[in-house]
Amino acid sequence: MSELNVKYGENQRSIPAPATVADALKAFDRDVLKKSLAAKVNGEEVDLNKELTATDEFLSIEPIMADTRDGLEVIRHSTAHLLAAAVLDLFPGTKLGIGPALMEDPRYGFFYDVIAPRNLTEEDLPVIEKKMKAMAKQNLVYRREDIEKANILDIFEQREEPLKRELIDEKVADTASVYYIDNSPFIDFCLGPHVPHTGKLQAFKLLALSGAYWKGDAENQQMQRIYGTAFATQAELDAWVKQREEAEKRDHRRLGKELDLFSISDDYGPGLILWHPKGGIVRMEMERLLREELEQRSYSFVFTPHIAKRNLWFTSGHEENYADSMYAPTSIEDEEYRLKPMNCPFHIGIYKSSPRSYRDLPQRYSEMGTVYRAELSGTLHGLMRVRGFSVDDAHLFMRPDQVHAEVADCLDFAIKVFETYGFDKVKFELSVRGGAENKGYLGADEEWISAEEQLASALKERDIAYERIEGEAAFYGPKIDIKIEDAIGRIWQLGTIQLDFNLPKRFELEYTGDDNLKHQPIMIHRALFGSIERFFGVLIEHYAGAFPLWLAPVQVAVLPITDRINEYAENVAAELRASGFRVEANTKSDKIGAKIRDAQLQKVPYMLVLGDKELEEGSVAVRERKQGDIGAMPLNEFVEMIRRQKLQRSL
């Protein structure tokens, strides 16, 4: 009998062949197998029922558990399939689009696009969810088959699924995998992996229904998108539902309108943000904080165009790896141009504009650069997903011996900035190439290995805990992704520190070393907010619109009780403005209760209520938006109090 050599953690053993991944895990630890949803074999994610293939080396097996990010993704992807199966059962003749897990969207956990025989409504969601729960209790098996392209096309032609045929034509060369859910009408073209059976899906909820176009193109067929979420346990789902209720109260789209911060208009285009004056003030303060930190860290400030020749994007690799997210080329005098999706090639151009010596490095370029992404209409969401946005972008060019210090400084920079905003729970992920899915990545293996080791070293040196994420690297290099937890416990993906050996090579960057020979610099792509628009949306929801004093569009509202106090109110407002504060004096003939209510609704940090007594004494009666009345004091004492808060960027 032949045997398979298997490694699990530090343990190694031989097991009889043939054997599945589940058989191998069972040989090591039956309890682990019970808790496993899928597994990684030599880094490749696979189903538990996948048969192992003998190799000369040990097969390394790592279980994917429900309490991990990978496990949650398997749960959500599998639940999306369960949703499609329930819809097919309830509404025969439904045509299927795509149904991915959503791991970075705090609103939803998955969706599935469908074309049902009739238009689905919100009233259908509880019915579909009930059917899903009934199917989950039946422990229906997820079964994978690897089939030749022609046969897959025949399967979906017989099922009258033209959209699936279109996807297969585009994405499959020879063979591909399809998944069935036994005893259901469901079959899908999918890479997997999935849970072994529907009984592993214990906690899910359908959330919303929206319109969508096939592939996000309004010229294509209209579909309906069913959103849901799923977790490993009911307790996690219940906590998320409670969190979601709080999130609805903090929705940045509603608060943005109520507080007059920004707007989005179909007249200008979906996904394009109009910053209003009050929103512009918050942005100005966000940029001011960054600029102060950048200056202390010896960054140079640069500015670059919004458009460039198309050939530039071929050199950078974007045409090959990112074209679907770029706007279509436009011709100017028989030369093709594209709107920029990223700033990096422009900063490279600045580096290349002069010869560089080893003494000149590192070069640190920073730009609040506006970029444009052709995002699908179904993915757009307020400030969180847009088509035009500004990146707090920086690109650093350095010698190999400088990499560790520069990455470490980027980490310190991120922690300091996020703590200033009150984000004291910062999570770091090291995103690397996938084990067996390395297609589309540029550069040699040894360069990737070196880059990953240097990023990991910088994290370890600072005792920063991190999670290694397979298959999430940028196409040009590994990266550290930075996530924060907001006031209600949601996790947001924000900053990134990306190490890049590839673009310097593609653009033939060089510097003269101390040996008088030419060398290639190493490049870091660094952003903290990621998108200033998205971070603004996060801040609105984190603070529930009640910005701390230093960020608030209006810092003080001056509220005279009667019209005869208006002149004193204007004088107080003028003195506060002269001291550098943003002030509004409400001299309308409204009652003081209405004025206070208006200031509270606008979430102004401080209100100064002025009557005859304050006029006579030259004082102000101070009201704080959360504490209420905190007493009367001389104006200069109040100014000194809020000056300290402003300088310290107090929360």
NORURBEL-V142829 format. One line per field, one symbol per residue. psi: psi as a letter, one per 40 degrees, with the letter a starting at -180 (. if undefined). burial: # if it has 9 or more other C-alpha atoms within 8 Angstrom, else .. Layout:
psi: ???
burial: ???
This chain:
psi: hiihhihhbeiiihiiiiiiddddddddhdddddeidaihhfehhiidehhihhidihhhhhihideiddddddddddddddddddddddgiehhibigiiheehedidiihhihidihiidedddddddddddddeefhhhhihhiiddddddddddefgdddddddddehdciiiihihifiehhihidaiiidieeegdgihidihiiiiheeheeiihihhhiaiiididdddddddddddddddehdddddddefdiihhdddhiehhhhiddddddddddddddddddddefiihihiieiiidddddddedddeeddeiiiiihhfehhiiiheieddddddddeeiihiddeiihhhihghhihhgiideeigbedhidhihhgiihhhiideeddddddddddddddddddeegeghihhhhiiidegeiehiiidddddddddddddddddefhiihhhheeiieeiiihhhiihadeeihhhciihhhhedddddefiiihieeeihihiiihhhiddchdddddddddddefegiidddhdhdhhhgidideedddddddddddddefihihhgfifiiddddddddddefhdihhhhadddddefahhhhidddaheiiiidddddddddddddefi.
burial: ..######...#..##..####.###...#.##..#############.#.#.....#########...####################.#..####.####...#.#########........#..##.##..##..#####...###..##..##...#.###..#...#..#######....#..#...############.####.####.##..#.###########.#.##.....##.##..###..###.######.....####.##.######.##..##..###...##.......###.########..##.###.#......######.#.####..#....###..#################..#.##################..###..##.##.###.###...#..##########..#..#.#...##..##.#######.....#..######.###########.#..#################.#####......############################################.##..##.##..##...#######....#..##..##..#########..##...#######....#..###..##..#..##..##.
